[in-house]
Amino acid sequence: VIVIYARDIRERLRLEREILDVNKELKEKNKNITDSITYASRIQNAVFGNPEQLNAMFNDAFVFFKPHSIVSGDFYWFYQKNQYNLIIAADCTGHGVPGAFMTLMAHNFLEEIMNENVIMPDNILMELDRKVSKNLNRANNRPINDGMDMAILCIDKNTQKAYYAGANNPLCIVRNKTLEIVKASKHAVGGLTKAKIFDIHTFDLIKNDVLYIYSDGFQDQFGGKYNRKIMSKNFRNLLLEISEIEMHEQKRILEDTLNQWKGNNHQTDDILVIGVRI
């Protein structure tokens, strides 16, 4: 009995050592993966550029950007050419590493499109859609249906006209304490759908107009008393409520509201909201 008991103890000690060794190995691998993704986020942020660049284009603006993971599937993009200011808010398929790969591809294609002298939002969406679909589906035996939702806003500083086109993501305009929704076309950029048309919307701007473009991350956040989504209507009501406040303060309110609603829940998705006052 003593011999059998001693063997049991030795076996148990051996198994415990093996478990400790496996746990140590897993921790090391997890640290290496996390370190790699963290470094990738530095590359992604360098590609995105400083969100404060928007304030160089407009006197009063903000970017509220809160990735779900270390890297993001949402991205912002700003560009100035002649009298035109271009602003993009985009939401790529997925979040984390898969979404991040899509953001880098989209950024590269957008730079190509600018070099091709395409400036109107609907034409940008058409050309980006063509490039994304073509490059994701080179292997015909394994078609990829991934893509991105996007809102593109182009402002002509000389004429004070705005041009907007969207792929599932709308534009909100607040004017004289009223919020108007400019609907997007019901297509994503990329994917397998053929024969897409992205509608262009043109309108005159007046002083103190406030324009918002965004991904669906904020409105899809779970939380509150009944653990439900914020929902688009409540999100738009919040934008209207805070629209007369200075833009940097609006950003703070959005973040505080999100955190209060979220509570102890995990963040549901990447979050991106861009606001500009004319």
C-alpha positions in Angstrom: 0.0 0.0 0.0 2.8 2.4 0.9 4.6 1.6 -2.5 1.4 2.2 -4.5 0.7 5.5 -2.6 4.3 6.7 -3.3 3.8 5.9 -7.0 0.6 7.9 -7.0 2.3 10.9 -5.5 5.2 10.7 -8.0 2.7 10.4 -10.9 0.7 13.3 -9.6 3.8 15.5 -9.2 4.9 14.5 -12.7 1.5 15.6 -14.1 1.6 18.8 -12.2 5.0 19.6 -13.6 3.8 18.9 -17.1 0.8 21.2 -16.6 3.0 23.9 -15.3 5.3 23.5 -18.3 2.4 23.6 -20.8 1.0 26.7 -19.0 4.4 28.4 -19.2 4.7 27.6 -22.9 1.1 28.9 -23.6 1.9 32.2 -21.7 5.0 32.7 -23.7 3.2 32.0 -27.0 0.4 34.3 -26.0 2.8 37.0 -25.1 4.6 36.6 -28.5 1.3 36.8 -30.4 0.2 39.8 -28.4 3.5 41.6 -28.9 3.3 41.0 -32.6 -0.3 42.3 -32.8 0.7 45.3 -30.7 3.6 46.1 -33.1 1.1 45.6 -36.0 -1.1 48.3 -34.4 1.8 50.7 -34.5 2.1 50.1 -38.2 -1.6 50.4 -38.7 -1.7 53.7 -36.8 1.2 55.0 -38.8 -0.8 54.2 -42.0 -3.9 55.8 -40.7 -2.1 59.0 -39.7 -2.9 61.4 -36.9 -6.6 62.0 -36.4 -5.7 65.5 -35.4 -5.0 66.1 -39.1 -8.8 66.7 -39.4 -8.4 69.8 -37.4 -6.0 71.2 -39.9 -8.7 70.8 -42.5 -11.6 72.2 -40.4 -11.5 74.6 -37.4 -13.9 72.5 -35.3 -13.9 68.7 -35.8 -13.3 65.4 -33.9 -12.5 61.7 -34.5 -13.8 59.3 -31.9 -11.9 56.1 -32.7 -12.0 53.1 -30.3 -10.9 49.7 -31.7 -12.5 46.5 -30.4 -9.1 44.8 -30.3 -5.5 45.9 -30.5 -5.9 46.5 -34.2 -9.0 47.7 -35.9 -11.3 46.9 -38.8 -12.7 50.4 -38.8 -10.5 53.2 -40.3 -10.6 56.9 -41.1 -9.0 58.6 -44.1 -8.4 62.2 -44.9 -7.2 63.8 -48.1 -6.7 67.3 -49.4 -6.5 68.1 -53.1 -6.8 71.6 -54.5 -10.0 73.0 -53.1 -11.4 69.6 -52.0 -11.3 68.1 -48.5 -12.1 64.4 -48.5 -13.2 62.5 -45.3 -13.9 58.8 -45.1 -15.3 56.6 -42.3 -15.1 52.9 -43.2 -16.0 49.6 -41.5 -14.2 46.5 -42.9 -15.5 43.0 -42.6 -14.7 41.7 -39.1 -12.5 43.3 -36.5 -9.0 42.4 -35.1 -6.4 41.0 -37.4 -8.7 40.1 -40.4 -10.3 43.5 -40.4 -6.9 45.2 -40.0 -5.6 43.5 -43.2 -8.6 44.9 -45.1 -8.0 48.4 -43.8 -4.4 48.4 -45.1 -5.5 47.2 -48.5 -8.2 49.9 -48.6 -5.8 52.6 -47.7 -3.4 51.5 -50.4 -6.2 51.5 -53.0 -7.4 54.9 -51.9 -4.0 56.3 -52.5 -3.9 54.7 -56.0 -7.4 56.2 -56.7 -6.2 59.7 -55.7 -3.3 59.4 -58.1 -5.8 58.6 -60.8 -7.4 62.0 -60.2 -10.8 60.6 -59.0 -12.3 63.0 -56.5 -16.1 62.5 -56.5 -17.3 60.1 -53.7 -19.5 57.9 -56.0 -16.6 57.4 -58.4 -14.2 56.6 -55.6 -16.6 54.0 -54.3 -17.0 52.5 -57.8 -13.3 52.3 -58.4 -12.5 51.0 -54.9 -15.2 48.4 -55.3 -13.6 47.2 -58.5 -10.1 47.0 -57.0 -11.2 45.2 -53.8 -13.4 42.7 -55.7 -10.7 42.0 -58.2 -7.9 41.5 -55.7 -9.8 39.4 -53.3 -11.1 37.0 -56.0 -8.1 36.3 -58.1 -8.4 32.6 -57.1 -11.7 31.7 -58.8 -12.0 28.4 -56.9 -12.3 30.2 -53.6 -14.3 33.4 -54.0 -14.2 35.8 -51.1 -17.3 37.8 -50.1 -15.6 40.2 -47.7 -15.7 43.9 -48.2 -16.4 47.2 -46.3 -19.1 49.7 -45.5 -18.1 53.3 -46.1 -19.2 56.9 -46.0 -17.3 59.4 -48.2 -17.7 63.2 -47.8 -16.1 65.7 -50.2 -16.3 69.4 -49.4 -15.4 72.0 -52.0 -14.0 74.9 -50.0 -14.4 77.4 -52.9 -18.1 76.8 -53.5 -19.1 75.5 -50.0 -20.8 72.5 -51.6 -20.7 69.0 -50.2 -20.7 65.8 -52.1 -21.6 62.5 -50.3 -21.8 58.9 -51.3 -22.1 55.9 -49.0 -21.9 52.1 -49.1 -24.4 51.2 -46.3 -23.1 54.0 -44.0 -25.2 57.2 -44.0 -24.4 60.8 -43.5 -26.1 62.9 -40.7 -26.4 66.7 -41.1 -27.6 68.9 -38.2 -28.9 72.3 -39.3 -31.0 74.7 -37.3 -31.5 72.1 -34.5 -32.8 69.5 -37.0 -31.0 66.3 -38.0 -31.3 65.0 -41.5 -30.2 61.6 -42.6 -28.7 61.2 -46.1 -29.1 57.5 -46.9 -26.3 55.4 -48.3 -26.6 53.0 -51.2 -27.4 49.5 -50.2 -24.2 47.9 -51.3 -20.9 47.2 -49.6 -17.6 47.9 -51.3 -16.2 44.6 -52.5 -17.8 41.2 -52.2 -19.4 39.2 -55.0 -22.4 41.4 -55.9 -22.2 42.7 -59.5 -23.7 45.8 -61.3 -23.5 48.2 -58.3 -24.5 51.9 -58.4 -23.4 54.3 -55.7 -25.6 57.4 -55.6 -24.1 60.8 -55.2 -25.8 63.5 -53.1 -24.9 67.2 -53.5 -26.0 70.0 -51.2 -25.0 73.5 -50.3 -23.4 74.1 -46.9 -24.1 77.0 -44.5 -22.2 78.2 -41.5 -22.6 76.0 -38.4 -23.8 72.9 -40.3 -22.6 69.9 -38.4 -21.8 66.7 -40.4 -21.3 63.2 -39.0 -20.2 60.0 -40.6 -19.6 56.8 -38.7 -19.4 53.0 -38.5 -22.1 51.0 -36.8 -20.0 50.2 -33.8 -21.4 52.8 -31.4 -25.1 52.0 -32.1 -24.5 48.3 -31.8 -22.9 48.4 -28.4 -24.7 46.2 -25.8 -25.4 47.5 -22.4 -27.9 49.5 -20.3 -30.4 48.2 -17.9 -31.7 45.4 -20.2 -28.4 44.7 -21.9 -29.6 45.8 -25.3 -28.0 47.7 -28.2 -27.9 51.5 -28.2 -29.7 51.4 -31.6 -29.3 53.9 -34.4 -32.3 56.1 -33.4 -30.9 56.7 -29.9 -27.4 57.3 -31.3 -28.7 59.9 -33.8 -30.8 61.6 -31.0 -27.6 61.8 -29.0 -25.8 63.5 -32.0 -28.6 66.0 -32.3 -28.6 66.7 -28.5 -24.8 67.5 -28.4 -24.5 69.1 -31.9 -24.2 72.7 -30.6 -21.4 71.9 -28.2 -17.8 72.3 -29.3 -16.5 69.3 -31.2 -13.8 68.2 -28.8 -16.4 68.2 -26.0 -18.8 66.2 -28.2 -16.1 63.5 -28.4 -15.8 63.4 -24.6 -19.5 63.0 -24.2 -19.7 60.2 -26.8 -16.9 58.3 -24.9 -18.5 58.9 -21.5 -22.0 57.8 -22.8 -20.5 54.7 -24.4 -18.7 53.7 -21.2 -21.7 54.3 -19.0 -23.9 52.3 -21.4 -21.4 49.5 -21.8 -20.9 49.0 -18.1 -19.1 45.7 -17.5 -19.9 44.3 -21.0 -17.1 43.8 -23.5 -17.0 46.2 -26.4 -19.1 44.8 -29.2 -17.3 46.1 -32.2 -14.8 48.7 -33.5 -16.2 52.2 -33.0 -15.6 55.2 -35.3 -17.5 58.5 -35.3 -16.3 61.6 -37.2 -17.8 65.0 -36.7 -17.2 68.3 -38.6 -18.6 71.8 -38.1 -18.7 74.1 -41.1 
